[in-house]
Amino acid sequence: MTQGKNLTYADTGVDRGLRAVSKTGLADLQATYRFSSHGLPIRLPYGMITPAGNGRYHDMS
């Protein structure tokens, strides 16, 4: 890369079309969170955890 050139998503290998499809799938998944019998997931800086009951959590990453 030359100095002064703006870095783009394409330069880093991001497929914007696939990313849009993925975000739609994630939104569909989030719509199911309300059906959890143990409570809603908790968003942490490194990802999400979901309650698994009895004070335990499952790391979704």
N, C-alpha and C positions, 0 to 999 in steps of 0.2 A: 504494500500500500504506500502511496506517496503522501508526503506531508501536506496537510491542507485539504485533502480530499475528505468529503463527508462520508461517514460509514453508513451503509444502508442495511435494512433487514436482509435483502437479497445477498449482500456481500458476506453476511454471516451464516447464510444457508437457511434462513427462515422462509418457509413456504406460506405466504400470507393467506392463500386460499384454504390450505389445509388447517391453518390456525383458526380461521373463521368457523370451519366445520367443527373443529374440536371445541371451541367455545360454546357452540350451540349444544353439543353433547353434554358439556359440563352444566349448562343451565338446566337441561332436562334432568340431570342427576340431582341438582340442588332442589328441584321441585319435589323430590321424594323424601327429603330430610324430615319433613313434618310427620311422616309415618313412623319414625323411630320410636320404639317403646322406651328407650333409655334416655332420650333427650337429643337436643340439636348438636351438631358438630361444633367444635371450637377451632377458630382460625388462629394459628400461631405464626410467628414470623417465618418459620421454616416449612410450614405446611398446615395440614388439618388433622385433628384427632377426633374420633367419635367415641361417645360413651359406650361401654360394653357391659355396664352393670356392676354393682358392688364396688363402686369407686375405681373401676379399671377403665382404661381408654385404649382404643386401637389407633395406631399411627397409619394414616392413609397414604403416606409417601413410601 
